[in-house]
């Protein structure tokens, strides 16, 4: 029999599934009802994921088992392990721990907010009957895939969930996107499929060598140790796979197109949580399973991460489109997350985890705002916007808040991830890492520069023709409802970073045990 | 003593053909009657295949192995016909494919003579059922020809269609040439070893090392494989496939890309793993090259297609490459180890089963959307998603599956199976090639599926009316789609079935 906590775990996956089927099969007359139904399903999943916190009380610091000198790296608060396809080493093994919990909640929250937003506004799908119910259904499938990735404790299952996201996201961009949606959608799906197939090869490289696909067993210090060569191959394959998803410079070129062309809710999910599948996978799977390989490749990762920060910043300085600017800023922010992981220090891992969450909250909010501005002004070009604070002070104020949070002002969520990624680079020591740290800090300054430039162009000055004819100028209550949680969380996480770091402290220490770095 | 129980599936299949023929003779023009008789016969054949597998494997046409000088003495008798697990699987696959294709033939039968159509299809099924059970090269080649011969006529059966006739001639010429090549290879092998029996061939090739220095034997091995590669439409022996598929009636194209291809794969497996196992170091590199070329060329050519059936044809060429890919691992010593060979064979068979179900789903949806018309171009499918949402959903599922992505979980697990087998056998590079190819593949599968969701083409008002989907076709399509969903959620069913 399942325990209550295991049922909660299942509900986070079952609720989106049921919601999808229900919303997709309702007839066109029930379009609005279907969207509300989808929102309810997303709400159930969100509540279930928050309640998973209750199971944490059962897990007080795992005492190091004698066989595992550093403790078990992945010691889930609650887990569920069922056989599925023994012939392919695939078990339905899911669980949640301090590293995955914040990401699961972020996913369910953002999906709920997006579903809510969809109840009010369905982006144009190029004529024809309203298809809001299909959009809502696809959002829920995407949620299923992402939550599944964060919960999976079996490598093959992880891969299966990783793949679930691809086609629904393609459809969201290709059907409800902007003018160049087909191109952007195709680029997205081909790039990320390349990533996930490398993941498939990487996963079975590990499975063939270690003889198990179980993440708990694979990432214990005393687990099936793989030869150095296999670890290196596996890490390179896995890192490439996750680098496409994160994305890491120079594999990032799908991101600006996809984010710019996707409808608002699509961009929010893409930037907010979909990218995190890459960084989470890098930390949990790639580093956790092949630490020796990680050790060898870390300097390369570090250099690429810093390149992403600098290149992202410079490109942003030259951007003329609001959504594209935010998209490129994601490249830079994810660069900080990857730098944190590349240092292979506990500070770096913590910075990466909190940076992940902060980026999800803040960039989600930024894309909501950019979408709202674009829908009202019918243009996203910075030059044609201007004087927003004259006609829409609420919108403009929120945009300012989100931009400042994103550039890493202390006291708001964006600060911790970036500052501590730099600190981690310095703490790693040696001229190489110190140079990387300095460059990353310069990149952070670039972020300040381009966000200030954006704010000056969009909010200040006399209202442009597009801005003066904004309709509606005021914020609608659904917008407020779907943005408020993000605004509050950005502040809360900025003031109390322990919300995330306390949860992940134990698993990160355990992970450090296998990485065994200074 | 002939074991008639072992032969029961073959009797059923042949009996079906005879019955269909007689029906048409006695009651000419009764389309429904002859089709239902053939359908029933196909179902009975399927059941007989399953029933024949109960109580272990049976064999007939056997003899005591002669004392081949220098060869290790075989403990068991050598048989030309053995009804074992593989034969059961192949038989059931053929019976199912025949039934499905017949179910989809409702619209096509208005254009072709029903009696001949059913008779020829049942004949072809007979060849397929015997193929899986064949224990020597002659039975194998004859079964293969019984499977293919009726198809020459079926491809050209559409009346008043030049394309159809052209397709039939191309197919006929290529197929006859490939059979002669295989026969030549088999003849040379007989000349070198004095036997055509698979097991005796294997033991002769293993024990008589002096054969290694005879170039003719290597040539024979390659000739046999090349001849069979024609049947699978593996590159560079694939050029007949696209025009043949496009010219044939839609259900026959479905049969060609599933049942006929399965026949080729099984024949290749029987020859490569059965007879040539000691020589896999010679056959392995050839198979690896064949697999890499087949998937790459198939995928790249498919990218350029604008016609639906041609796209499916090229995609089936590429899929043949994935099916052959695990055999490519034989090029490495690690792939030839006794532990790796069964894993590889299982992967090939499992992929074949997944592929057949998905391909039948794709063709089923095309038939449902197009009726008696030919496959048409992508533009002819625009607006289908609005007017026929369920058929469109089935098509999307099949395309996603062929691309190897959820929601087509069956296809995902098919890819997982072969990548796993390749990495188990130590052929990581081939797994990477498969992965890169799957990315190319997705580009056109997505385009084909997306064409159904485009706005209807305003210039072609004629297409505003979609043909009514015949009841039989919708039942068959629904059944195939449900089957794809079931094996997607429970792939272990397939994995168990192929490790008989």
Contacts between the chains, C-beta under 8 A, distances in Angstrom:
chain1	res1	chain2	res2	distance
A	84	B	492	7.8
A	85	B	413	7.0
A	85	B	490	7.7
A	85	B	491	5.2
A	85	B	492	5.0
A	85	B	495	7.2
A	86	B	492	6.5
A	87	B	491	7.4
A	87	B	492	5.6
A	87	B	495	3.7
A	87	B	496	7.5
A	87	B	499	7.9
A	88	B	413	6.6
A	88	B	416	5.6
A	88	B	417	6.5
A	88	B	420	6.2
A	88	B	491	6.9
A	88	B	495	7.3
A	89	B	420	7.6
A	90	B	416	8.0
A	126	B	455	7.2
A	127	B	455	6.6
A	128	B	386	7.2
A	128	B	455	6.7
A	129	B	386	7.8
A	145	B	406	7.8
A	156	B	416	7.0
A	159	B	416	7.7
A	160	B	406	7.3
A	160	B	409	7.7
A	160	B	412	6.7
A	163	B	405	5.7
A	163	B	406	5.4
A	163	B	412	6.1
A	164	B	406	4.6
A	166	B	405	5.7
A	166	B	406	7.6
A	167	B	400	6.0
A	167	B	405	5.5
A	167	B	406	6.8
A	167	B	407	7.2
A	170	B	446	6.9
A	174	B	450	6.7
A	175	B	453	7.2
A	182	B	450	7.9
A	186	B	443	7.0
A	186	B	446	6.8
A	189	B	442	6.5
A	189	B	446	6.5
A	190	B	439	5.8
A	190	B	442	6.3
A	190	B	443	6.0
A	193	B	405	7.3
A	193	B	438	7.1
A	193	B	439	5.2
A	193	B	442	5.3
A	194	B	435	7.7
A	194	B	436	7.5
A	194	B	439	4.8
A	197	B	435	3.6
A	197	B	436	7.6
A	197	B	438	5.6
A	197	B	439	6.4
A	198	B	432	7.8
A	198	B	435	6.3
A	200	B	415	7.1
A	200	B	416	6.7
A	200	B	419	5.5
A	200	B	435	6.5
A	201	B	419	6.2
A	201	B	423	7.1
A	201	B	428	6.9
A	201	B	431	4.9
A	201	B	432	5.8
A	201	B	435	5.5
A	204	B	416	7.9
A	204	B	419	5.5
A	204	B	420	5.0
A	204	B	423	4.2
A	204	B	424	7.8
A	204	B	431	7.3
A	205	B	423	5.8
A	205	B	428	6.5
A	207	B	420	7.3
A	207	B	423	7.6
A	208	B	420	7.5
A	208	B	423	4.4
A	208	B	424	5.2
A	233	B	428	7.3
